[in-house]
Amino acid sequence: MLGRIADLVAAVDPAAAALLLGAVETISAGIVRPETQLVERADALALLAGALSEDRLTELHRQGSNLSERDLVACALGDRQLPRQRSQ
């Protein structure tokens, strides 16, 4: 489900999508996806590659892979602040 959210928001919020994809790919490694999801993911990745520099995309993906469950849910629900930007 989170992967689908990331695919859908890629066009409007590339940074959030990159974070979510980093998390999703970490927690769902090895899961076989239907062809339609593979096509949607490829489209989302193409949008991200056009919207973000390679370095930025890599960094956001890395941050996403390290998100706590709490931060992952917050991101999926539209919390616009990245975890590192929140005050403690």
C-alpha distance (Angstrom), angle and dihedral (degrees) to the residues before:
residue distance angle dihedral
M1 . . .
L2 3.81 . .
G3 3.79 90.0 .
R4 3.78 89.8 55.1
I5 3.81 90.3 50.5
A6 3.80 89.8 51.2
D7 3.80 91.0 49.7
L8 3.79 91.4 50.9
V9 3.81 97.3 47.4
A10 3.82 95.5 44.4
A11 3.81 92.0 96.6
V12 3.81 96.0 48.6
D13 3.81 103.3 31.3
P14 3.80 111.4 20.5
A15 3.81 94.3 172.4
A16 3.80 93.3 54.7
A17 3.79 90.7 44.8
A18 3.81 91.6 51.6
L19 3.81 90.8 50.2
L20 3.78 92.1 48.6
L21 3.79 92.8 47.3
G22 3.78 90.7 51.9
A23 3.78 89.7 53.8
V24 3.78 95.0 42.1
E25 3.77 94.3 49.9
T26 3.80 89.8 50.9
I27 3.80 96.6 49.7
S28 3.80 96.8 38.3
A29 3.80 101.0 43.1
G30 3.78 111.2 149.5
I31 3.80 96.6 19.1
V32 3.80 112.7 133.3
R33 3.80 112.8 -129.2
P34 3.82 128.7 -152.8
E35 3.81 115.8 -108.5
T36 3.82 92.6 -108.0
Q37 3.80 90.9 57.8
L38 3.78 91.0 48.0
V39 3.81 90.5 54.1
E40 3.81 92.1 47.4
R41 3.81 90.7 48.8
A42 3.81 91.5 50.0
D43 3.81 89.7 50.9
A44 3.82 91.1 49.2
L45 3.81 91.7 48.7
A46 3.81 90.1 50.5
L47 3.81 89.6 53.0
L48 3.80 91.0 49.2
A49 3.80 92.1 48.6
G50 3.80 89.1 53.5
A51 3.79 94.7 46.1
L52 3.81 102.5 41.0
S53 3.77 134.2 43.5
E54 3.79 115.1 -110.4
D55 3.81 90.4 -110.9
R56 3.81 93.0 50.2
L57 3.80 92.6 46.7
T58 3.81 90.9 49.5
E59 3.81 92.0 48.6
L60 3.80 94.1 48.3
H61 3.80 90.8 46.8
R62 3.82 89.5 51.4
Q63 3.80 91.6 48.5
G64 3.80 90.0 49.2
S65 3.77 91.8 52.2
N66 3.82 88.0 57.2
L67 3.82 98.4 45.2
S68 3.76 118.3 126.2
E69 3.79 116.1 -124.2
R70 3.80 88.7 -106.1
D71 3.81 93.3 53.9
L72 3.80 91.5 43.3
V73 3.79 91.4 55.5
A74 3.81 91.2 45.0
C75 3.80 90.4 52.2
A76 3.81 91.9 47.8
L77 3.80 89.6 50.9
G78 3.78 91.6 54.3
D79 3.79 104.5 -96.5
R80 3.79 98.3 164.9
Q81 3.81 96.1 -156.8
L82 3.75 118.2 88.0
P83 3.80 113.1 -129.1
R84 3.83 93.2 -107.2
Q85 3.80 91.5 53.1
R86 3.79 95.3 59.1
S87 3.76 117.7 102.0
Q88 3.79 114.0 -120.6
